[in-house]
């Protein structure tokens, strides 16, 4: 179980590492710090509000003390010592309450000063973090772009790899199709396949055409030999009659080659 847990944790950590974007993490951290700063500022506002309430209560108690003191003087002047005593007792209670409010006001002022100092320090820290965050994000973006460009240029990126594979497959298909077309042409030329684009022809017609073409070539070759042979033998006949008679059989042997011309009309 421990091993399975370790494997699961390692797999999850690796998957999270691939999915994690440092820019998003930095933005989230900045948002959390801004929330903390807002909480400190709200705390400063709450303390200031509480201190203001204490100050208002102090002002009311001071007015009440002054009023009770005047009432005590008026009662003594009227010969009402009991009323003067009651007024003085209330005055004493108000003074004690005022003293407690003074202590609270002092405490709240101290808390407010601490919160203001903390707010100033946290604000400076958040601003420094924001500047550093933007710098790191810019560096990461630039590095990511540079890496993608390098991968694209070198052809190791997934997109370029897919394009290269597609191009290679296309080239292979083109080569296969060219080889297939060449093989079909060879089979048609050899007569193994029939050319459907030329109606009325079959293998016999093609063979007859080949024989006719060969006979025509043979006739032209015989005529050329005869022409060349006549041009070279005429001087020899004028100087040496036996030589001419000796050559006569050779001329007669070449004569049968002339009737080879008729096959040019298509007869075998």
C-alpha positions in Angstrom: 0.0 0.0 0.0 2.8 2.4 0.8 4.5 1.6 -2.6 1.2 2.1 -4.4 0.6 5.4 -2.6 4.1 6.5 -3.5 3.6 5.6 -7.1 0.3 7.4 -7.2 1.7 10.5 -5.6 4.7 10.6 -8.0 2.4 10.2 -11.0 0.1 12.9 -9.7 3.0 15.2 -9.0 4.4 14.7 -12.5 1.0 15.3 -14.1 0.5 18.5 -12.0 4.0 19.6 -12.9 3.1 19.3 -16.6 -0.2 21.1 -16.1 1.1 23.8 -13.9 1.7 27.2 -15.6 4.1 29.4 -13.6 2.3 32.5 -14.8 -1.0 31.3 -13.5 0.6 30.3 -10.2 2.2 33.8 -9.8 -1.1 35.5 -10.6 -2.9 33.4 -8.0 -0.3 34.2 -5.4 -0.6 37.9 -6.1 -4.4 37.6 -5.7 -4.0 36.0 -2.3 -1.7 38.7 -1.2 -4.1 41.3 -2.4 -6.8 39.6 -0.4 -4.6 39.7 2.7 -3.9 43.4 2.1 -7.6 44.1 1.9 -8.2 42.3 5.1 -5.6 44.4 6.9 -7.1 47.6 5.4 -10.6 46.5 6.6 -9.0 45.9 10.1 -7.6 49.4 10.1 -11.0 50.8 9.1 -12.8 48.8 11.9 -10.3 49.9 14.5 -10.7 53.5 13.4 -14.5 53.2 13.6 -14.3 51.7 17.1 -12.0 54.5 18.2 -14.3 57.1 16.8 -17.2 55.6 18.7 -15.2 55.8 21.9 -14.4 59.4 21.2 -18.1 60.2 20.8 -18.9 58.5 24.1 -16.1 60.4 25.8 -17.5 63.7 24.5 -21.0 62.7 25.8 -19.6 61.7 29.2 -17.7 65.0 29.5 -20.9 66.9 28.7 -22.7 64.8 31.3 -20.0 65.5 34.0 -20.2 69.2 33.4 -24.0 69.1 33.6 -24.0 67.1 36.8 -21.4 69.4 38.4 -23.7 72.4 37.6 -26.7 70.6 39.0 -24.8 69.9 42.2 -23.9 73.6 42.6 -27.5 74.6 41.9 -28.8 72.1 44.5 -26.4 73.4 47.1 -27.4 76.9 46.4 -31.0 75.9 46.9 -30.2 74.2 50.2 -30.8 70.7 48.7 -27.8 68.8 49.9 -29.4 65.4 49.0 -29.8 66.5 45.4 -26.3 67.8 45.3 -25.0 64.5 46.7 -26.9 62.5 44.1 -25.5 64.7 41.3 -22.0 64.4 42.6 -22.4 60.6 42.8 -23.5 60.4 39.2 -20.6 62.7 38.3 -18.2 60.3 39.9 -19.6 57.3 38.1 -19.4 59.3 34.8 -15.8 60.1 35.5 -14.9 56.5 36.2 -16.6 55.5 32.9 -14.8 58.3 31.1 -11.5 57.0 32.5 -12.3 53.5 31.2 -13.1 55.0 27.8 -9.7 56.8 27.8 -8.0 53.5 28.3 -9.9 51.9 25.5 -9.1 54.8 23.3 -5.4 54.4 24.0 -5.5 50.7 23.2 -7.4 51.3 20.0 -5.0 53.9 19.0 -2.1 51.5 19.5 -3.9 48.8 17.5 -4.6 51.2 14.7 -0.9 52.3 14.6 0.2 48.7 14.4 -2.3 47.9 11.6 -1.3 50.9 9.7 2.3 50.0 9.9 1.5 46.4 8.9 -0.6 47.7 6.0 2.3 49.8 4.8 4.8 47.0 5.0 2.4 44.5 3.3 1.6 47.1 0.5 5.3 47.5 -0.2 5.8 43.7 -0.2 2.8 43.2 -2.6 4.1 45.9 -4.9 7.6 44.3 -5.0 6.0 40.9 -5.6 3.9 42.3 -8.4 6.9 43.8 -10.2 8.9 40.6 -9.8 5.8 38.6 -10.9 5.5 40.6 -14.1 9.3 40.2 -14.8 9.2 36.5 -14.3 6.1 36.1 -16.5 7.7 38.1 -19.3 10.9 36.0 -19.0 8.9 32.8 -19.1 6.8 33.9 -22.1 10.0 34.9 -24.0 11.7 31.6 -23.1 8.6 29.7 -24.1 8.4 31.5 -27.5 12.1 31.0 -28.1 11.8 27.3 -27.3 8.9 26.9 -29.7 10.7 28.7 -32.4 13.8 26.5 -31.9 11.7 23.4 -31.9 9.9 24.5 -35.1 13.2 25.3 -36.8 14.8 22.0 -35.8 11.6 20.1 -36.5 11.3 18.4 -33.1 8.0 20.0 -32.1 4.8 18.0 -32.3 3.3 20.3 -35.0 6.4 20.2 -37.2 6.8 16.5 -36.6 3.3 15.9 -37.8 3.9 18.0 -40.8 7.1 16.2 -41.6 5.4 12.8 -41.3 2.5 14.0 -43.5 5.0 15.2 -46.1 7.0 12.0 -46.0 3.8 10.0 -46.4 2.8 12.2 -49.4 6.2 11.7 -51.0 6.0 7.9 -50.5 2.5 7.8 -52.1 3.8 9.9 -55.0 6.7 7.5 -55.5 4.4 4.5 -55.3 2.0 5.9 -57.8 4.8 6.8 -60.2 6.2 3.3 -60.0 2.8 1.9 -60.5 2.2 4.1 -63.6 5.6 3.1 -65.0 4.9 -0.6 -64.5 1.5 -0.3 -66.2 3.2 1.4 -69.2 5.7 -1.4 -69.4 3.0 -4.0 -69.3 1.0 -2.2 -72.0 4.1 -1.9 -74.2 4.9 -5.6 -73.8 1.4 -6.6 -74.6 0.6 -8.1 -71.2 -2.1 -5.5 -70.7 -4.5 -4.2 -73.3 -4.8 -0.5 -73.9 -8.5 0.3 -73.7 -8.0 3.8 -75.0 -7.1 2.3 -78.5 -10.3 0.4 -79.6 -10.1 -2.4 -82.3 -6.5 -3.5 -81.4 -5.4 -6.6 -79.7 -2.2 -8.6 -79.2 -2.3 -10.0 -82.8 -2.7 -6.6 -84.3 0.2 -5.3 -82.3 2.4 -8.2 -83.3 1.5 -7.7 -87.0 2.3 -4.0 -86.7 5.7 -4.9 -85.1 6.4 -7.4 -88.0 5.4 -4.8 -90.6 7.6 -2.2 -89.0 10.5 -4.6 -88.9 10.0 -5.6 -92.6 9.9 -2.0 -93.6 13.2 -1.4 -91.8 14.7 -4.4 -93.4 13.6 -3.2 -96.9 15.0 0.2 -96.3 18.3 -1.3 -95.1 18.5 -3.6 -98.2 17.8 -0.6 -100.5 20.5 1.3 -98.7 23.0 -1.5 -99.1 22.1 -1.8 -102.8 22.6 1.9 -103.4 25.9 1.9 -101.7 27.0 -1.3 -103.5 26.2 0.1 -107.0 28.1 3.3 -106.3 31.3 1.5 -105.4 31.2 -1.2 -108.1 30.8 0.9 -111.3 34.5 2.0 -111.6 35.7 -1.6 -111.1 33.6 -2.8 -114.0 35.2 -0.3 -116.5 38.7 -1.4 -115.7 38.4 -5.1 -114.9 35.6 -7.0 -116.7 36.2 -10.4 -115.0 35.9 -8.7 -111.6 32.5 -7.3 -112.7 31.4 -10.7 -113.8 32.6 -12.1 -110.6 30.5 -9.6 -108.7 27.4 -10.3 -110.7 26.4 -13.3 -108.6 26.7 -11.1 -105.5 24.3 -8.6 -107.0 21.9 -11.4 -107.8 22.0 -12.6 -104.2 20.9 -9.2 -103.0 18.0 -9.0 -105.4 15.6 -11.3 -103.4 15.7 -8.7 -100.6 13.9 -6.1 -102.6 10.4 -7.9 -102.6 10.4 -7.4 -98.8 8.7 -4.0 -99.4 5.1 -5.3 -99.8 4.7 -6.1 -96.0 4.7 -2.4 -95.4 1.0 -2.4 -96.5 0.1 -4.5 -93.4 0.4 -8.1 -94.9 2.6 -10.5 -92.9 
